[in-house]
Amino acid sequence: MDPLILTLRLVHILSGTLWVGIAAFNPFFLMPALREAGPEGGKVMAVLQRRGLMTLLPLLALFNILSGLGLLWLVSGRSAHFFTSPAGHTLSTGAALAFIAFVIGMVVTRPAMLRAGTAMQSLSPGTPDEERTRVMAEVQRLRGRGARSAQVVAVLLLLAAGLMAVWRYV
């Protein structure tokens, strides 16, 4: 087998597995647990940010998308005719869903969560109650927006992964 295809498949499958897994875990398990934990949840989120979670996800997504485009180019035989076949439709739909998920993650989810984290860190023990209430309301709004968009991203990625899993058999 072609070493380029093997390398691209390895990168695509590993980065995709991590991207989809983390993207599905976060909105359905981690974010609800952080909300339930109350103020301590903000501390956990700050640690995750410091450990690079908000940098890792976009990198995984980029590796996945770029290796996927390379695979799509090779598998299609560089022919537009491939995309008129059921397999071509399946792969291109999965690729489109993953790309849409990436855009939503970068334009909506990531900025909302980063702004919420920054707002939380701006609070100090001496922050006046009125200011604290205002900041906490903004944090809740941003977290809600981030959580809703993260759920959309997770569903899109799960659909994309499902299509990628079955493309050869349609």
N, C-alpha and C positions, 0 to 999 in steps of 0.2 A: 504494500500500500504506500501511497505517496506520503512522505514525511510532512509536507506542508498541510495536507488534510488531517493527518494525525495530530499535529500540533494545534491547528485551529480547533479541531473537535475537543481536544483536551482543555484548552483555554475556554472554549464556549460552554462546555458542560460544567466545568468546575466553577467558573464565574457565575454562570446562570443558576446553578444549584444554590450557591451562597446568596446571590442577589434575591432570588425568589424566596428562599427560606427566611432570610432576615426580613425581607419586605412583608412577608405574611405573618411572621411571628410578632413583629412590632405592633401593628394596629389591633390585632386580635388577642394578644396576651400581655405584652409588655406595657403598652400605654394604659390599658384598663388597670393593671396592677399598680402602675405609678400613680394614677388618679386615686385609687383606693388607699394608697400609702400616705396621701396628703402631702404636707410640706417635705417629708423625707423623700418623696418621689422626685421632687425637683433636684435634690442632692444627687440621686442616682443618675438622673438625666445629665447633670453637669459632669459627672464622672465619665459617662459614656461619650459625651462630646470631647472631653479631654483625651480620652483613649482613642479617638479618631473615628468613631462610628459614622459621623456625618461626612467624613472624607472617604472612608472605605466604600460606602454604598455607591456613590457616583463613579468611583474607580472600577468597581465590579461591573457596574452597568456599562461603562464605556468599553471595558475588555470584552464583555459579552456581546455588545452590539457590533463592535468592529470585527471580532472573530466570526460572528454570525454573518455579517455582510461578505466577508471573505469566503466563507463556506457556501453561501448562496450563489456567489459569483462562480465558484468552481463546480458546484452541483448542477447549476443551470446549463453548464457547458457554454457559458457566455452567450446564450441564445434567449431572445425574448419569447420565443415559442414555448419554452419551459413554463412560463408563467400563465399560459393558457390551459395547462394541465391541472387536474385536481391536486396533484402534489405541489405544483407551483403556487396554486391558489392558497393551499394550506400553509405552506412556508411563508409566503408573503403576508398573509393575514396575521400569522404569529409574529412576524417581524414588525409589522405595523403596530400591533398591540403593545409589544415591548417598547417600541420607540415612543408611543403615546404615554405609556407608563413612565418612562424616563423623563419626558418633558414635564408631566404633571409633578413628578417627584422633585425636579429641579426648580420649577417655577412656583409651585404652591407649597408642597410639603416641607421641603428643606428650609426655605426662608421662614416659614411660620414657626417651625420648631427652633431654629436658631434665634429668632427674635424673642420667642418665649423664654429661652434660656438666658439670653442677655438681660431681659427685663427682670427675671428672678434674681440674677446676680447683682442687679442694681440696688436691691433691697438690703438694708443694713439694720441691725438691731435698733438704731436710733431713727429710722424712717418714721415720720409722722403717720398716724393712723389713716388720715384722709388720703395721703399719697399711697400708702400701702394698699388700701382698698382699691384705688384707681389702677395701680399696677397689677394687682391680682386679678381684677376684672379683665384687663387687657391680656394677661397671661392665659386666662381661661379661654378667652375668645380665640387667641392664636393656637392654643393646644387643640381646641375643638376643630378649627379649620385644618390643622395639620393631621389630626386623627381621621377626619372624614376623607381627606384627599389620600391619606396613606391606605385607607381601606380600598379606595378605588384603584390605586396603584397595585395593591396586592391581588385584587380580583383580575385585573388586566394581565398581570404577570402569570398568574395561575392558568388563565386561559391560553396565554402565549406558550407556556411550557407544555400544556396539554396538546396544543397543535403541533409543536415541535416533536413531541413524543410519537405522534401517529402519522406524520406526513408521508412516510414511505408506504403506508398501508391504505391510503385513500385512493 
